[in-house]
Amino acid sequence: MVDLIPTLQTAIGPVILISGVALLVLTLTNRLGRAIDRARLIGRLLAEPDPQARLALEAQLHILWRRARLIRAAVALATISALLAALVIALFFSALLPVEVAWFITLLFVACMLSLILALGLFLHDINQSLAALRLEIRSHGIGAR
């Protein structure tokens, strides 16, 4: 029992990481849902015959498609990060066995962090795409946006 306590204490960090990544996935899936809802709305507006408005709507739809793909990739990377963190936690308990896996645990944790970093980078890119769509919308109303 004495060897189990330090192992549990070491496993706490990745457990907290999983909670944080779960909140990130929740945020990303909400953003994906909003992008899909907006794309559906624009799809209905495309049926209107105004050719000038159509070009602006098509440009927004193109951005929404790129955003949806970015968010999907970010969700996948964040989920992989959480799965790797869970595997790290499971392997911490191998410390109770006479098998040396510290190098493998380290490798998994580094992969977990890289996946999380990439997911966050895609999240930032999605936010920039959102601003590009907003800029298009503002310009379509004849207002200058910097």
N, C-alpha and C positions, 0 to 999 in steps of 0.2 A: 504493500500500500504506500510505503514511503516513496518509491520510485514513480508512482502514478501521479502524485501531486505536482512535481515539477513539469511533467509531461502535459498535464492539464493546463498549467499556468502558461506554458509555451504555446499551446493551441488556441489561447484566447484571442490573440491578434488576428489570425485568419478568420475566426468566427465573427469578429467585429467587421472585418473587411467584407465578408459575405453580406452582412446587413447593409453596409454602405453601397455595395454594388447592386443590391436588390432595389434600393431607392433610386439609383441611377437608371436601372432597367425600367422601373415604373415611370420615371420622367420621360425616358425615351419612347416608351410605348404610347404614352399620352401625346407626345409630339407627333408620332407616326399617325395616330388616330386623327389628330387635327389636320395634318397634311392630306390625309385621305378624304376627310370630310370636305376640305376646301377644294380638292381636285374634283370631287363629285359635283359641287356647286358650280365650279367653272365649266364642267362638262355640260351641265344644263344650260348655262348662259351661252355656250357656243352655238346653240340652236338658233339664237337670235340672228337676224340677217345683217347686222351692222358690221361691215368689213374692217373698219378701223378698230373697233372694239375687239374684233376677233383676233387681230394680230397681237394685241396686248394680252388677251386671255390665253392665247396659245403660248406666249412667252412665259406667262405665269405657270401654266400647266407644265411646261418643260422644266422649270425650276422645281416645282412640286415633285415631279418624277425623280429628279436628281436627289432632292431632299429625302424622299421615301427610301431610295436605295442607300443613301448615307446612313439614315437612321437604322435601317435593317442591318447593315454591317456593324454599326455601333452596338446594337442589341446583341448580335451574335458574339462579338468580341467581349462584351461585358458578361454575357452568360458563360462563355468559355473561362473568363477570369474567375467567376464564382465557382465553377466546376473544378478548376485547378486548385482553388483555395480549399474546397471541400476535400479534395484528394490529399492535399498537404496535411490537413487535420487528421485524416484517416491514417496517413503514414507516420504521424507523430507517435502513434501508439505502437509502431514497430520498434520504438526505442526500448520497449519492454522486452523485446526479443533479442537474441544474440546475433542479429543481422545488422550490418552497417549500411544504412540508406541515407545518411546525412547529405551526401552529394546529390542524390536524386530529389530529396526534399528541397534542397537549395535550387536545383534546376527548375523544379515545378513552380516554386515561388517566384523565381525570376520570370518565367513564362507567364505566370499569373499577372505580375506587375506590367509586363510589356503589353499584354492583352488589354489591361485596364487603361494604360496610357494611350494606346491606339483608339480605344473606344471613346475616351475623353477628347482626343484630337478630332475624331469624326463628329462628335457632339458640337465642338466649336465650329467646325466647318458647316454643319447644318444651321447653326445660328447665323453665320455669315450668309448662307443661301437665303434664309428667311429675310434678312435685311435687303438682299438683292431683289427679292420679290416685292417687298414693301416699296423699294425705290421705284420699281416699274409701275406699281399701282399709283404712286404719287405722281409720277410723270404722266401717266395716262389721264390724269385729271388736270393736266396743264400746270402743275405746280413743280417748281424746280427742287430737286433733292440733291444734296451734296454727297 
